Amino acid sequence: MRLDSLARHFEAIGARVKCAPFDRGERRWRYRRMPAFSIDILTDRDGEFFKLDLRDDAPEFEVLQVLPRERHLLLITSTKRRFLCGHDERRWFVAEIHAPVSTVRDAKRALMPPPIREE
């Protein structure tokens, strides 16, 4: 997915996203040891935003579902890693989902402890 398309999905939930390549700096060995990408929540003078740092070999991102009213979206990478991005009562968050889910609802359920999920 192109990064401008990704930004539109984040805007739909009321969030900002900034994508940037990892800074290679002077030490190539450190760059090679970095993960292919990272997703963080940072703050600037305009408030909180999602920050995607991408290495040259970063996987592609695709949005599986966007729920603007709930302010949540579910991302999947080309390597099948899933991330729930959204807003809780106070702040933006990102959580990796280890279950093979395809909806925001299922991603939220996957984050619940098993005793709560079973009720």
N, C-alpha and C positions, 0 to 999 in steps of 0.2 A: 504494500500500500504506500502510496506517495505520502510524504510528510504533510503536505498542505491538506490532503483529504483527512488525515489523522487529526489535524488541528480543527477541522470543521466538526468532527465528532466530539471532541473535547469541548468546543464552544457550545454544542447542543446541550451539554449538561451544566453549562455555566462556568467552565474551567478554562484556564489558559495552559498551553503546553509550549515548551521551548525545546527544540531538538538541536543538538550540537555534536560534532565529532569529539572524541576524546582528544585531549591535547597530547600529542606525541612527545613534546618536550625534547630534551637533548638525549634522553636515555631510552633507546629502543627496547632494551630488555624489559624495562618496566611496562612499556606499552603492550608488549606481547603477553605479559602475565595478567593484564587487566581482563575482566570479563568482556564479552562481546558487546554488552550493553548494560546500562543501569537505569532504573526509574526511581526518581526521588521526588520529594515535595520540598520545594525551597520557597523563600519569601524575598520579594523585592519591594520597592516603594509602592507598587500597585497591589500588593497582597501575595497570597500563596499561588504557586503554579506548579505544574508537573514538569520535571526536567528529565529528558531522555538524552543520555550520553551514549553515543554510538561509535563503535570501532568500525573500521573499514569492512570487516567481515560480519557485521551485525546481521541477525536474521531479519526477515521481513515481518511487519506487523499487520494484523488484520483485526478489524472490530467485528466481534460476533454479535453483540447486541448493545443497543443504546437505549436507556430509559431516561429521557430528559426530566420527567416529573420527579423521579426518584433520585436524580442526579448521580446515576451510576452507568458505567460501561464496562464491557468485558472484552479484553484484548487477548489475542492468541498470536504467538510467533510462529514462524515457519518451522521451528524446532519443537512445536507443540507445547510450549510453556504458556500458561494462562495467567492473566492478571486481572483482578477486579479493581477498578479505579472508581472512586466516588467520594461522596460527602456524607459524613455522619452528622450527629447533632451539632458539632462545632467546627470540624476541620476536614480538609481533603485527606484521603488516604489511598494507599495502593497495597494490595495483598496478593501474593502469589497463591494460586489455587492448584493443588496437586491432584485433584480429581478430574476426570475427563468430562467436564461440563460444557454446555453450549449456551446456557442462559444465565442472566444475572441472578435470577431466583435460585437456581441450582448452585451457583457459586457461593451465594450467601449461606445456603444450607451446608455446603462443604466446609465452611469456616466454623460452624457450630460444633461444640463438643458432642461426642456420640450420645451421652445420656439425654441431652436437650433435643437432639435431632430425632431420637426415637419417640419422644412424647408427641 
